[in-house]
């Protein structure tokens, strides 16, 4: 609802915005802020209405539908702007947000009325809260942060995840400069080739949906390897169009599988009572580290060129696979052993044993 209101206000105030640069920057920042808040709210909501298997399937299919929509969105946006120029286009965007909200409401309602699966635990009488007792207070952000830091498994996960996201986000944001400056492509040709990474993302979403809860930890090991291999192919063999397309597909596939799998680890393994705080703290670390890396990489890119930058990050992704392998063997089962997790294993949300899995 807040996102809809922001679009409407910007649309109605477009005459004022068009003559003030600072107002345009603030409006863009507000849209981005509301978008990220909505994403984080949805991240916390889905594990509370879906069992583990359905959650993985929904997230995987979402990773397929979103890139497919991104392929069509420029066409739709162009038609909207042509038919409804200026502020009217933003009002149409607000209308599309209303439609998306309605679809999501129907989706949640259907899930809530659907039959419960074996992954969902029905609370016993002893598990229900006592109406005569005051509600339990949730731990503070400092307590949650201390729990993450003091847990060897979550500390290692946070470090490895930060390094992996740092490399992936920097690569994806510098694809266009690489193709324009290093490979000498025109803007139109570079835009066409960017679609191949989207094709990889569509395939990656289907792989996540098929893998199920058993495969998400193993995906953390091989997905960065695919992304790193695709990155090195782009950097050193990107002059050949067919090879460049293959490298972009590999990168998009590894990028999507890794990010979805890592997110599902948090959704399924973090304490459900403080999932919002837990994910918020992890996201703050990831965004801070990634933003700093992207800023530094921009200066290095201009001075040394795209090939050394991509060679560095591609190699870094390949190295992280070794550490993710040791994490899978020695730390994954300790993710639910923190003081904030329920002591009764039957009351845990996921109750999923992570088993080795390989992509088809």
Rosetta blueprint (number, residue, H / E / L):
1 X L
2 X H
3 X H
4 X H
5 X H
6 X H
7 X H
8 X H
9 X H
10 X H
11 X H
12 X H
13 X L
14 X H
15 X H
16 X H
17 X H
18 X L
19 X L
20 X L
21 X H
22 X H
23 X H
24 X H
25 X H
26 X H
27 X H
28 X H
29 X H
30 X H
31 X H
32 X H
33 X H
34 X H
35 X H
36 X H
37 X H
38 X H
39 X H
40 X H
41 X H
42 X H
43 X H
44 X H
45 X H
46 X H
47 X H
48 X H
49 X H
50 X L
51 X L
52 X H
53 X H
54 X H
55 X H
56 X H
57 X H
58 X H
59 X H
60 X H
61 X H
62 X H
63 X H
64 X H
65 X H
66 X H
67 X H
68 X H
69 X H
70 X H
71 X H
72 X H
73 X H
74 X H
75 X H
76 X H
77 X H
78 X H
79 X H
80 X H
81 X H
82 X H
83 X H
84 X L
85 X L
86 X L
87 X H
88 X H
89 X H
90 X H
91 X H
92 X H
93 X H
94 X H
95 X H
96 X H
97 X H
98 X H
99 X H
100 X H
101 X H
102 X H
103 X H
104 X H
105 X H
106 X H
107 X H
108 X H
109 X H
110 X H
111 X H
112 X H
113 X H
114 X L
115 X L
116 X L
117 X L
118 X L
119 X L
120 X L
121 X L
122 X L
123 X L
124 X L
125 X H
126 X H
127 X H
128 X L
129 X L
130 X L
131 X L
132 X L
133 X L
134 X L
135 X L
136 X L
137 X L
138 X L
139 X L
140 X L
141 X H
142 X H
143 X H
144 X H
145 X H
146 X H
147 X H
148 X H
149 X H
150 X H
151 X L
152 X H
153 X H
154 X H
155 X H
156 X H
157 X H
158 X H
159 X H
160 X H
161 X H
162 X H
163 X H
164 X H
165 X H
166 X H
167 X H
168 X H
169 X H
170 X H
171 X H
172 X H
173 X H
174 X L
175 X H
176 X H
177 X H
178 X H
179 X H
180 X H
181 X H
182 X H
183 X L
184 X L
185 X L
186 X L
187 X H
188 X H
189 X H
190 X H
191 X H
192 X H
193 X H
194 X H
195 X H
196 X H
197 X H
198 X H
199 X H
200 X H
201 X H
202 X H
203 X H
204 X H
205 X H
206 X H
207 X H
208 X H
209 X H
210 X H
211 X H
212 X L
213 X H
214 X H
215 X H
216 X H
217 X H
218 X H
219 X H
220 X H
221 X H
222 X H
223 X H
224 X H
225 X H
226 X H
227 X H
228 X H
229 X H
230 X H
231 X H
232 X H
233 X H
234 X H
235 X H
236 X H
237 X H
238 X L
239 X L
240 X L
241 X H
242 X H
243 X H
244 X H
245 X H
246 X H
247 X H
248 X H
249 X H
250 X H
251 X H
252 X H
253 X H
254 X H
255 X H
256 X H
257 X H
258 X H
259 X H
260 X H
261 X H
262 X H
263 X H
264 X H
265 X H
266 X H
267 X H
268 X H
269 X H
270 X L
271 X L
272 X H
273 X H
274 X H
275 X H
276 X H
277 X H
278 X H
279 X H
280 X H
281 X H
282 X H
283 X H
284 X H
285 X H
286 X H
287 X H
288 X H
289 X H
290 X H
291 X H
292 X H
293 X H
294 X H
295 X H
296 X H
297 X H
298 X H
299 X H
300 X H
301 X H
302 X H
303 X H
304 X H
305 X L
306 X H
307 X H
308 X H
309 X H
310 X H
311 X H
312 X H
313 X H
314 X H
315 X H
316 X H
317 X H
318 X H
319 X H
320 X H
321 X H
322 X H
323 X H
324 X H
325 X H
326 X H
327 X H
328 X H
329 X H
330 X H
331 X L
332 X H
333 X H
334 X H
335 X L
336 X L
337 X L
338 X L
339 X L
340 X L
341 X L
342 X L
343 X L
344 X L
345 X H
346 X H
347 X H
348 X L
349 X L
350 X L
351 X L
352 X L
353 X L
354 X L
355 X L
356 X L
357 X L
358 X L
359 X L
360 X L
